Amino acid sequence: MADYCYLCGKYGPVERHHIFQGAYRKKAERHGFVVNLCHFCHNEPPMGVHHNKERRIALRQTCQHEYEQTHTREDFIKEFGRNYL
């Protein structure tokens, strides 16, 4: 699938990235916390989100900001396990 990378803006093949993984993957899907990333931004060191903690946290902070527009911080913590702000 070709689209724009959420992080670098490059147009081309993209990979779907769930911003919250593991036990929170389905919740991420339900809340729309999924972005399209080019392979480099997704899964290549050192900047790919699977290798770069700062980028991973920044995406989660963006989601938390969005979530808190209509919910409380306590709701977010109950849903996703912790506060990222």
N, C-alpha and C positions, 0 to 999 in steps of 0.2 A: 504494500500500500504506500502510495506517495502522499506526503503532506508536509507541513512545516514542523520543525523541531521546536518544542515549547521553550527550550533553553537558549539555543543558538540562532534559531530562526531559519536555518538552512532548509531548503526545499529538497525533498528526495524521499527515499525509503525511510520509514519510521517504524519504531517498535513501541508497543503499548507498555507504559510503566504505571504500576499501581503504587501510589505514593506511600501507602501503608501496606505492608506485606504480612505474611504469616496469618495469625488468627484474625487480623484486621483487614485482610484482603477483600472479603465479601462486603464489609462495611465501606471500604474505600470505593468499591464499584457502585454500591447503592447511593453514596453521596456524590458520585462523580469525581472522586479524587484520583483520576487517571489522566495521564498526559501522554502525548506522542513525543518520542525522542528519537533523534538520529542514533545510530549505533554507537558513535563516539561518545555522545553525551549520556547514553544509557549504560554501556557496559565495557568501556575501555578505560584502563588506568591512564593517567591519574585523575582525570576529570569526570569520568562516568559516574553517575549517581550510585552505582553499586560498589564503587571504590572510593568515593569522596564524601566523607561524613558531613562536611559543611554544606555541600550542595543538597544532600539528602535532607538535612535539617531545615534548610531554607525552603524547600518544597513543602515540608510539613508545616512550617510556620505560615506559609501562604494559605494552606488549607485551613488551618486553625483560625486565621483571621476571617476567612470567608464563612466558616461554620459559625463563628461568634457573632455574625451579623444577625442571625435569627435564633441562636441558642446561647446558653450560658457557658462559661468556661468549665463549670462543674459537669455540664452535660458532655462537653468535649472529652474531658478526662474519663468519664464513665464509658464513653464510646470508644476512645482510642488509647486509653491506658495511662496517659501522662500529658503534662502541659509542655508545649514546645516554645512558648513565648517567654 
